[in-house]
Amino acid sequence: MRAKNDNSSPLMRQFLLLAGVVLTLGMTGTGLWVSAQIERIVVTNSGAITALYVDAMIAPVAQKLAQVDDLTPEDQTRLDQIVRQGGLSRAVSTFNLWDRHGRILYSTRPERIGQIRQDNPRLNTALSGRVYASLRNVTQTDGTREQLAEVYSPIHSSRTGQIIAVAEFYTDSADLREDLWQSRLASWIVVALVTLAMFAALCTIVLRGDRTIRQQRARLADQVQVLSHSLAANAALTQQIEQANRRIAESPPPAALPRSTI
């Protein structure tokens, strides 16, 4: 019995090690992929909702950009009132308004007005008609770094529907990060439970197979033992027969009987 158990344990150890490594790698890869997809979807949806709110307040001021390429001082004053003093002041920390050529027409940081950036992939995404949103570490005016939600939202002409400008803004991401953390935690729990269920199912199958192999091995050993005893008995019987034949062959022939006289 000790030999049988020793023969089965290496196979089980190899399976547990290999299955554990493969499933752990699979769980890690799946969890990272699911987390990345959740972050992308949550951030994009949150950015799109905020972009609708910003667009409703900024688009009326930016409509003239469909005919001209600049904002008047009156337009910049109106944007100041909306961004710095209005409802956006509580939701937006930094705001930039880009034209279709990649030039900043308005910014909450006046030194940026007039800057041109044509190699900005986030701006290009918005210029193509899609809202771009992501979490980004931003350096504030006081030198501190903070993770904010960065959004690039296209602004369309109310008459033609063409993109006439892009609104770039940054919002507080505390609530968004909390939602992401809860979503990631839930996804990792689900992935871990599924992985454990797969591991348990594989272990059950392998244990049943190992048990069947050990039972068959035990029956085979019993049959081999019975056959060995039979062969040993046959060999002993054959030896006895050979010894008997040898004694018969070596014994002297019987003497002849004397003839009787009448």
Rosetta silent file (secondary structure, phi, psi, omega in degrees, C-alpha in Angstrom):
SEQUENCE: MRAKNDNSSPLMRQFLLLAGVVLTLGMTGTGLWVSAQIERIVVTNSGAITALYVDAMIAPVAQKLAQVDDLTPEDQTRLDQIVRQGGLSRAVSTFNLWDRHGRILYSTRPERIGQIRQDNPRLNTALSGRVYASLRNVTQTDGTREQLAEVYSPIHSSRTGQIIAVAEFYTDSADLREDLWQSRLASWIVVALVTLAMFAALCTIVLRGDRTIRQQRARLADQVQVLSHSLAANAALTQQIEQANRRIAESPPPAALPRSTI
SCORE:     score description
SCORE:     0.000 S_00000001
   1 L     0.000  -37.616  179.480    0.000    0.000    0.000 S_00000001
   2 H   -63.541  -39.376  179.837    2.836    2.420    0.737 S_00000001
   3 H   -65.935  -39.018  179.855    4.270    1.815   -2.709 S_00000001
   4 H   -64.479  -45.243  179.990    0.910    2.432   -4.334 S_00000001
   5 H   -63.977  -38.941  179.781    0.442    5.770   -2.522 S_00000001
   6 H   -65.809  -34.277 -179.837    3.987    6.836   -3.334 S_00000001
   7 H   -70.953  -29.852 -177.233    3.402    6.093   -7.018 S_00000001
   8 H   -86.959  -26.789 -174.715    0.232    8.236   -7.144 S_00000001
   9 H   -66.357  -39.695  178.026    1.444   11.249   -5.136 S_00000001
  10 H   -59.404  -38.962  178.495    3.976   12.606   -7.693 S_00000001
  11 H   -62.758  -43.353  179.843    1.245   12.769  -10.344 S_00000001
  12 H   -66.383  -40.358  179.133   -1.064   14.655   -7.993 S_00000001
  13 H   -64.257  -41.212  178.213    1.693   17.043   -6.955 S_00000001
  14 H   -63.568  -42.329  179.249    2.552   17.763  -10.589 S_00000001
  15 H   -64.620  -46.893 -178.970   -1.090   18.374  -11.426 S_00000001
  16 H   -61.191  -40.581  179.917   -1.680   20.666   -8.441 S_00000001
  17 H   -67.286  -49.737 -177.143    1.460   22.669   -9.239 S_00000001
  18 H   -66.157  -45.670 -179.753    0.787   22.971  -12.977 S_00000001
  19 H   -64.808  -39.602  178.720   -2.929   23.651  -12.615 S_00000001
  20 H   -62.365  -42.813 -179.916   -2.302   26.187   -9.862 S_00000001
  21 H   -66.647  -46.882 -177.301    0.241   28.085  -11.962 S_00000001
  22 H   -63.985  -45.975 -178.437   -1.874   28.041  -15.137 S_00000001
  23 H   -68.726  -34.748  177.692   -5.091   29.052  -13.387 S_00000001
  24 H   -66.063  -43.933  176.775   -3.338   31.763  -11.383 S_00000001
  25 H   -63.359  -41.935  178.002   -1.835   33.249  -14.535 S_00000001
  26 H   -63.661  -41.646  178.565   -5.179   32.975  -16.272 S_00000001
  27 H   -63.631  -42.390 -179.744   -6.973   34.598  -13.334 S_00000001
  28 H   -64.205  -47.137  179.172   -4.434   37.431  -13.222 S_00000001
  29 H   -62.627  -43.948  179.469   -4.628   38.079  -16.962 S_00000001
  30 H   -65.111  -42.256  179.839   -8.429   37.915  -16.997 S_00000001
  31 H   -63.134  -42.013  178.885   -8.710   40.143  -13.923 S_00000001
  32 H   -65.598  -41.368  179.965   -6.393   42.768  -15.397 S_00000001
  33 H   -65.505  -44.796  179.387   -8.238   42.732  -18.713 S_00000001
  34 H   -63.475  -41.893  178.904  -11.653   42.986  -17.051 S_00000001
  35 H   -61.551  -42.177  179.203  -10.419   45.792  -14.781 S_00000001
  36 H   -64.370  -40.369  178.715   -9.062   47.703  -17.763 S_00000001
  37 H   -66.820  -39.745  178.166  -12.339   47.293  -19.637 S_00000001
  38 H   -63.478  -44.923  179.287  -14.338   48.410  -16.607 S_00000001
  39 H   -61.701  -43.645 -179.131  -12.145   51.480  -16.153 S_00000001
  40 H   -62.431  -44.929 -176.748  -12.418   52.391  -19.826 S_00000001
  41 H   -69.302  -45.205 -177.613  -16.203   52.017  -19.882 S_00000001
  42 H   -64.607  -46.153 -178.674  -16.845   53.763  -16.555 S_00000001
  43 H   -65.456  -41.514  179.887  -14.502   56.668  -17.312 S_00000001
  44 H   -64.131  -44.614  179.585  -15.848   57.070  -20.846 S_00000001
  45 H   -64.981  -42.965  178.294  -19.467   57.053  -19.702 S_00000001
  46 H   -63.048  -42.563  178.510  -18.746   59.465  -16.879 S_00000001
  47 H   -64.572  -37.897  179.626  -16.851   61.751  -19.250 S_00000001
  48 H   -66.435  -39.081  178.870  -19.648   61.635  -21.813 S_00000001
  49 H   -65.808  -44.264  178.320  -22.240   62.604  -19.200 S_00000001
  50 H   -65.646  -35.650  179.799  -20.101   65.494  -17.967 S_00000001
  51 H   -63.592  -36.413  177.179  -19.412   66.532  -21.567 S_00000001
  52 H   -62.997  -40.233  179.618  -23.132   66.886  -22.223 S_00000001
  53 H   -66.070  -44.555  179.556  -23.420   69.224  -19.241 S_00000001
  54 H   -66.703  -41.971 -178.326  -20.431   71.292  -20.343 S_00000001
  55 H   -62.207  -37.071 -179.455  -21.566   71.364  -23.965 S_00000001
  56 H   -63.666  -27.926 -177.731  -24.969   72.721  -22.975 S_00000001
  57 H   -95.683  -29.728 -175.253  -23.311   75.722  -21.313 S_00000001
  58 H   -92.729  -34.894 -173.465  -20.364   76.325  -23.653 S_00000001
  59 H   -55.939  -41.174  179.954  -21.864   75.565  -27.078 S_00000001
  60 H   -59.955  -34.231  179.045  -24.031   78.726  -27.285 S_00000001
  61 H   -74.642  -31.515 -174.257  -20.950   80.923  -26.858 S_00000001
  62 H   -89.432    0.192 -175.704  -18.883   78.901  -29.336 S_00000001
  63 H   -62.472  -31.569 -178.096  -21.448   78.831  -32.151 S_00000001
  64 H   -68.309  -13.880  178.522  -19.885   81.790  -33.940 S_00000001
  65 H   -68.073   -8.102  174.623  -16.729   79.711  -34.476 S_00000001
  66 H   -71.755  -23.339  179.526  -18.554   78.158  -37.409 S_00000001
  67 L  -110.688  -32.791 -177.577  -17.999   81.453  -39.293 S_00000001
  68 L  -118.296  167.693 -176.916  -14.989   83.076  -37.565 S_00000001
  69 L  -108.301    5.853 -177.479  -11.728   81.761  -36.162 S_00000001
  70 L  -140.180  160.786  174.371  -11.478   83.863  -33.002 S_00000001
  71 L  -101.644  143.063  176.346  -13.434   84.824  -29.920 S_00000001
  72 L   -79.906  161.361  175.177  -14.143   88.422  -29.078 S_00000001
  73 H   -55.861  -33.374  177.333  -13.268   89.842  -25.656 S_00000001
  74 H   -64.757  -39.905  177.781  -16.991   89.773  -24.887 S_00000001
  75 H   -63.965  -42.120  178.937  -17.073   86.031  -25.651 S_00000001
  76 H   -65.136  -35.316  176.827  -14.097   85.409  -23.375 S_00000001
  77 H   -65.254  -41.410  177.551  -15.795   87.401  -20.632 S_00000001
  78 H   -63.616  -40.877  177.441  -18.916   85.255  -20.983 S_00000001
  79 H   -65.008  -37.671  175.988  -16.796   82.092  -20.803 S_00000001
  80 H   -59.408  -43.711 -179.450  -15.098   83.475  -17.690 S_00000001
  81 H   -65.000  -37.454 -179.103  -18.471   83.968  -16.083 S_00000001
  82 H   -72.852  -46.133 -172.585  -19.584   80.440  -16.988 S_00000001
  83 H   -81.628  -41.358 -173.231  -16.389   78.610  -16.067 S_00000001
  84 H   -90.804  -28.595 -173.641  -15.106   80.641  -13.132 S_00000001
  85 H  -118.954  -23.510 -176.717  -18.316   81.891  -11.547 S_00000001
  86 L   -84.135 -157.391 -177.216  -21.169   79.748  -12.850 S_00000001
  87 H   -65.173  -26.966 -179.249  -22.144   76.149  -12.309 S_00000001
  88 H   -71.356  -20.224 -177.147  -19.022   74.829  -13.992 S_00000001
  89 H   -63.485  -24.866  179.327  -16.776   76.408  -11.368 S_00000001
  90 H   -87.943  -17.694 -176.552  -17.760   73.653   -8.917 S_00000001
  91 L  -107.996  -25.305 -173.487  -17.280   70.822  -11.395 S_00000001
  92 E  -117.358  129.308  178.992  -14.359   71.937  -13.576 S_00000001
  93 E   -93.987  -37.772  178.895  -10.893   72.808  -12.291 S_00000001
  94 E  -135.258  139.327 -177.408   -9.211   73.602  -15.620 S_00000001
  95 E  -138.465  132.856  174.302  -10.861   74.471  -18.923 S_00000001
  96 E  -131.037  140.403  175.724   -9.461   74.958  -22.450 S_00000001
  97 E  -116.053  118.479 -177.742  -11.369   75.698  -25.638 S_00000001
  98 E  -103.677  147.386  171.856   -9.657   74.564  -28.848 S_00000001
  99 E   -90.114 -176.146 -175.716  -10.533   75.507  -32.395 S_00000001
 100 L   -70.305  -13.258 -176.483  -10.575   73.090  -35.335 S_00000001
 101 L  -102.029    6.436  178.238   -6.891   73.784  -36.105 S_00000001
 102 L    83.819   28.755  178.582   -5.513   72.865  -32.678 S_00000001
 103 E  -113.126  136.959  179.563   -5.226   76.386  -31.270 S_00000001
 104 E   -79.016  118.389  179.398   -6.353   77.338  -27.780 S_00000001
 105 E   -92.039  -29.165  179.933   -8.937   80.108  -28.012 S_00000001
 106 E  -149.887  145.889  178.842   -9.768   80.289  -24.319 S_00000001
 107 E  -155.091  147.234  173.171   -8.241   78.884  -21.138 S_00000001
 108 L   -70.496  -10.920  171.380   -8.600   79.315  -17.415 S_00000001
 109 L  -110.585   96.654 -172.022   -4.843   79.767  -17.593 S_00000001
 110 H   -54.784  -27.958 -178.211   -4.496   82.889  -19.796 S_00000001
 111 H   -65.848  -14.763 -179.404   -0.852   82.153  -20.640 S_00000001
 112 H   -88.660  -14.207 -177.788   -2.023   79.189  -22.720 S_00000001
 113 L   -62.402  130.337 -179.280   -4.265   81.201  -25.024 S_00000001
 114 L    96.663  -12.524  178.917   -2.897   81.136  -28.563 S_00000001
 115 L   -67.781  146.095 -179.016   -0.829   77.977  -28.136 S_00000001
 116 E  -120.134  128.982  176.813   -1.021   75.523  -31.019 S_00000001
 117 L  -138.450  110.626 -179.546   -0.761   71.748  -30.607 S_00000001
 118 L  -104.272   -3.188 -178.491   -1.433   69.537  -33.582 S_00000001
 119 L  -107.172   27.195 -179.559    0.189   66.372  -32.193 S_00000001
 120 L   -94.169  106.877 -177.665   -2.297   65.839  -29.378 S_00000001
 121 H   -65.526  -29.332  178.913   -3.956   62.413  -29.904 S_00000001
 122 H   -68.672  -41.201  176.371   -6.641   63.201  -27.324 S_00000001
 123 H   -65.135  -39.563  179.377   -7.550   66.379  -29.181 S_00000001
 124 H   -63.862  -35.093  177.020   -7.552   64.497  -32.484 S_00000001
 125 H   -62.241  -43.903  178.768   -9.984   61.973  -31.020 S_00000001
 126 H   -67.237  -38.417  178.738  -12.395   64.772  -30.126 S_00000001
 127 H   -65.977  -21.789  176.498  -11.950   66.411  -33.516 S_00000001
 128 L   -82.777   -4.468  175.619  -12.982   63.112  -35.092 S_00000001
 129 L   106.548    5.085 -179.504  -16.304   63.335  -33.249 S_00000001
 130 L  -112.668  149.249  176.064  -15.712   61.132  -30.203 S_00000001
 131 L   -82.768  129.356  176.398  -15.509   62.036  -26.544 S_00000001
 132 E  -105.678  130.460  179.638  -12.145   61.187  -25.008 S_00000001
 133 E  -143.382  139.647  178.282  -12.023   60.574  -21.247 S_00000001
 134 E  -161.906  165.607  173.360   -9.342   59.160  -18.965 S_00000001
 135 E   -92.546  132.089 -174.652   -7.833   59.464  -15.512 S_00000001
 136 E  -143.919  140.651  174.624   -4.664   61.553  -15.541 S_00000001
 137 E   -79.379  119.138 -174.294   -2.222   62.948  -12.991 S_00000001
 138 E  -117.557  137.623  175.976   -2.332   66.724  -13.439 S_00000001
 139 E   -86.912  121.940 -179.737   -0.010   69.332  -11.944 S_00000001
 140 L   -80.241  172.951 -178.923   -1.989   72.127  -10.355 S_00000001
 141 L   -62.947  -27.476 -179.931   -1.004   75.800  -10.296 S_00000001
 142 L   -86.992    5.400  177.634    0.392   75.383   -6.776 S_00000001
 143 L    92.623   -8.832  179.530    2.708   72.568   -7.930 S_00000001
 144 L   -79.242  152.062  178.526    0.738   69.682   -6.414 S_00000001
 145 E  -108.229  136.831 -176.994   -0.187   66.669   -8.494 S_00000001
 146 E  -142.447  141.293  177.699   -3.708   65.285   -8.438 S_00000001
 147 E   -84.600  116.682 -177.961   -5.457   62.555  -10.361 S_00000001
 148 E  -122.072  163.586  173.795   -8.337   64.126  -12.269 S_00000001
 149 E   -86.608  116.634 -179.066  -10.763   63.015  -14.935 S_00000001
 150 E   -96.513  129.002 -176.698   -9.555   64.463  -18.257 S_00000001
 151 E  -132.807  132.914  170.223  -12.214   64.977  -20.928 S_00000001
 152 E  -116.512  117.027 -174.912  -12.012   66.215  -24.516 S_00000001
 153 E  -121.782  127.562  177.672  -15.506   66.865  -25.866 S_00000001
 154 E   -72.738  143.977  175.934  -16.351   67.973  -29.417 S_00000001
 155 E  -111.665  124.991 -173.878  -18.628   70.999  -29.827 S_00000001
 156 E  -103.104  153.830  173.922  -20.921   70.856  -32.849 S_00000001
 157 L   -71.973  135.196 -179.239  -22.569   73.569  -34.870 S_00000001
 158 L   -71.713  -16.652 -178.921  -26.254   73.808  -34.082 S_00000001
 159 L   -97.823  -47.635 -175.062  -27.028   74.385  -37.767 S_00000001
 160 L  -101.586  -19.733 -177.125  -24.731   72.061  -39.715 S_00000001
 161 L    81.879   -0.755  178.780  -23.684   69.560  -37.052 S_00000001
 162 L   -74.221  156.396  178.497  -20.025   70.001  -37.937 S_00000001
 163 E   -78.899  122.521 -177.682  -17.359   70.128  -35.245 S_00000001
 164 E  -111.220  -15.767 -179.698  -16.427   73.752  -34.647 S_00000001
 165 E  -165.758  171.862  177.423  -14.405   73.461  -31.425 S_00000001
 166 E  -133.289  129.959  176.817  -13.246   71.109  -28.674 S_00000001
 167 E   -97.839  122.011  175.733  -13.731   71.637  -24.953 S_00000001
 168 E  -109.376  126.459  179.918  -10.944   70.277  -22.758 S_00000001
 169 E  -150.623  161.873 -178.037  -11.628   70.197  -19.036 S_00000001
 170 E  -126.908  133.283 -178.774  -10.634   68.407  -15.851 S_00000001
 171 E  -125.792  160.257  178.466  -13.006   67.359  -13.076 S_00000001
 172 E   -63.763  136.144 -175.245  -12.606   65.851   -9.632 S_00000001
 173 L  -113.744   18.113 -177.208  -12.367   62.060   -9.836 S_00000001
 174 H   -62.523  -49.978  179.342  -12.878   61.077   -6.184 S_00000001
 175 H   -65.063  -37.770  179.610  -16.359   59.621   -6.748 S_00000001
 176 H   -65.176  -42.595  178.550  -15.242   58.077  -10.023 S_00000001
 177 H   -64.489  -36.460  177.280  -12.246   56.388   -8.374 S_00000001
 178 H   -64.143  -44.451  177.425  -14.528   55.045   -5.634 S_00000001
 179 H   -63.174  -39.926  178.704  -16.874   53.557   -8.227 S_00000001
 180 H   -64.698  -40.996 -179.454  -13.916   52.095  -10.090 S_00000001
 181 H   -62.958  -43.767  179.041  -12.508   50.556   -6.920 S_00000001
 182 H   -65.402  -40.970  179.295  -15.816   48.889   -6.098 S_00000001
 183 H   -65.687  -41.910  178.227  -16.228   47.662   -9.673 S_00000001
 184 H   -64.735  -42.729  178.972  -12.693   46.283   -9.746 S_00000001
 185 H   -60.024  -45.447  179.471  -13.142   44.576   -6.385 S_00000001
 186 H   -63.071  -41.177 -179.672  -16.367   42.956   -7.561 S_00000001
 187 H   -66.018  -41.431  178.717  -14.747   41.833  -10.821 S_00000001
 188 H   -65.489  -37.392  177.811  -11.723   40.342   -9.036 S_00000001
 189 H   -63.526  -44.381  179.559  -14.008   38.482   -6.615 S_00000001
 190 H   -63.178  -45.583  179.849  -16.006   37.035   -9.514 S_00000001
 191 H   -62.660  -40.487  179.424  -12.851   36.038  -11.410 S_00000001
 192 H   -65.466  -42.115  179.200  -11.370   34.442   -8.269 S_00000001
 193 H   -64.933  -41.411  177.890  -14.561   32.473   -7.560 S_00000001
 194 H   -63.992  -40.797  179.077  -14.730   31.241  -11.147 S_00000001
 195 H   -64.624  -43.382  177.588  -11.063   30.222  -11.008 S_00000001
 196 H   -62.785  -39.154  178.090  -11.574   28.369   -7.725 S_00000001
 197 H   -63.969  -41.471  177.456  -14.608   26.607   -9.183 S_00000001
 198 H   -63.919  -42.074 -179.926  -12.559   25.547  -12.221 S_00000001
 199 H   -64.741  -41.715  179.230   -9.731   24.338   -9.970 S_00000001
 200 H   -64.609  -40.591  178.799  -12.154   22.387   -7.784 S_00000001
 201 H   -64.066  -43.744  178.122  -13.770   20.795  -10.842 S_00000001
 202 H   -63.710  -41.885  178.521  -10.381   19.796  -12.262 S_00000001
 203 H   -61.507  -41.350  179.387   -9.273   18.426   -8.893 S_00000001
 204 H   -61.708  -44.818 -179.671  -12.463   16.358   -8.648 S_00000001
 205 H   -63.952  -45.370 -177.708  -11.935   14.888  -12.106 S_00000001
 206 H   -68.471  -38.649  177.936   -8.261   14.132  -11.488 S_00000001
 207 H   -63.368  -41.013  176.751   -8.923   12.659   -8.042 S_00000001
 208 H   -63.979  -42.823  177.536  -11.570   10.361   -9.485 S_00000001
 209 H   -63.328  -41.000  178.735   -9.203    9.316  -12.241 S_00000001
 210 H   -65.004  -40.484  178.334   -6.402    8.759   -9.753 S_00000001
 211 H   -63.914  -41.708  178.258   -8.695    6.700   -7.539 S_00000001
 212 H   -63.113  -41.816  179.236   -9.780    4.596  -10.514 S_00000001
 213 H   -63.248  -41.992  179.957   -6.165    4.053  -11.561 S_00000001
 214 H   -66.320  -38.475  177.483   -5.208    2.981   -8.038 S_00000001
 215 H   -65.189  -43.748  177.616   -8.138    0.567   -7.834 S_00000001
 216 H   -64.416  -37.214  178.588   -7.264   -0.942  -11.199 S_00000001
 217 H   -66.235  -38.810  179.220   -3.626   -1.135  -10.159 S_00000001
 218 H   -66.250  -44.039  178.237   -4.597   -2.918   -6.928 S_00000001
 219 H   -63.330  -40.066  178.340   -6.791   -5.411   -8.808 S_00000001
 220 H   -64.257  -39.543  177.832   -4.012   -5.980  -11.315 S_00000001
 221 H   -64.040  -40.617  177.227   -1.525   -6.546   -8.495 S_00000001
 222 H   -62.738  -43.523  179.001   -3.889   -9.068   -6.911 S_00000001
 223 H   -63.909  -40.090  177.874   -4.297  -10.885  -10.222 S_00000001
 224 H   -64.335  -38.028  179.540   -0.530  -10.876  -10.736 S_00000001
 225 H   -66.421  -42.912  177.337   -0.062  -12.287   -7.234 S_00000001
 226 H   -62.732  -43.455  179.439   -2.608  -15.042   -7.856 S_00000001
 227 H   -64.036  -38.446  178.279   -0.994  -15.831  -11.184 S_00000001
 228 H   -63.549  -42.126  177.458    2.447  -15.873   -9.549 S_00000001
 229 H   -62.988  -41.065  179.176    1.202  -18.363   -6.933 S_00000001
 230 H   -63.765  -42.810  178.735   -0.314  -20.494   -9.688 S_00000001
 231 H   -64.422  -39.939  178.300    2.921  -20.412  -11.650 S_00000001
 232 H   -64.714  -40.939  178.362    4.909  -21.279   -8.524 S_00000001
 233 H   -65.424  -42.259  178.065    2.545  -24.174   -7.775 S_00000001
 234 H   -63.478  -39.925  178.689    2.765  -25.391  -11.360 S_00000001
 235 H   -64.474  -40.527  179.081    6.552  -25.137  -11.246 S_00000001
 236 H   -66.132  -43.219  178.947    6.638  -27.129   -7.990 S_00000001
 237 H   -63.147  -41.039  178.255    4.275  -29.763   -9.393 S_00000001
 238 H   -62.943  -40.082  178.739    6.352  -29.995  -12.554 S_00000001
 239 H   -64.730  -40.806  178.370    9.485  -30.443  -10.470 S_00000001
 240 H   -62.982  -41.550  179.412    7.834  -33.195   -8.426 S_00000001
 241 H   -64.368  -42.345  179.498    6.759  -34.978  -11.600 S_00000001
 242 H   -63.361  -41.966  178.216   10.273  -34.713  -13.024 S_00000001
 243 H   -62.969  -40.285  179.087   11.749  -36.059   -9.771 S_00000001
 244 H   -64.770  -43.492  178.412    9.258  -38.964   -9.782 S_00000001
 245 H   -63.035  -37.221  179.858   10.077  -39.782  -13.405 S_00000001
 246 H   -66.274  -40.420  178.996   13.775  -39.614  -12.571 S_00000001
 247 H   -66.224  -38.645  179.706   13.385  -42.042   -9.652 S_00000001
 248 H   -64.475  -40.235 -177.677   11.389  -44.420  -11.799 S_00000001
 249 H   -69.343  -32.811 -177.053   14.036  -44.302  -14.498 S_00000001
 250 H   -85.603  -14.855 -178.720   16.882  -44.885  -12.025 S_00000001
 251 L   -72.828  143.401 -178.464   15.235  -47.791  -10.108 S_00000001
 252 L   -70.319  151.860  179.101   16.524  -51.438  -11.120 S_00000001
 253 L   -68.933  153.459 -178.473   14.176  -53.670  -13.098 S_00000001
 254 L   -68.880  145.930 -179.760   12.359  -56.412  -11.054 S_00000001
 255 L   -69.853  150.844 -178.847   14.030  -59.953  -10.889 S_00000001
 256 L   -75.739  143.720 -179.042   12.584  -62.816  -13.030 S_00000001
 257 L   -76.622  139.858  178.736   10.390  -65.376  -11.208 S_00000001
 258 L   -69.077  150.285 -179.755   11.805  -69.071  -11.044 S_00000001
 259 L   -80.589  142.736  178.855   10.059  -71.739  -13.178 S_00000001
 260 L   -87.706  143.259  179.242    8.079  -74.345  -11.283 S_00000001
 261 L  -104.964  135.614  178.561    8.833  -78.137  -11.868 S_00000001
 262 L  -105.951    0.000    0.000    6.063  -80.648  -11.991 S_00000001
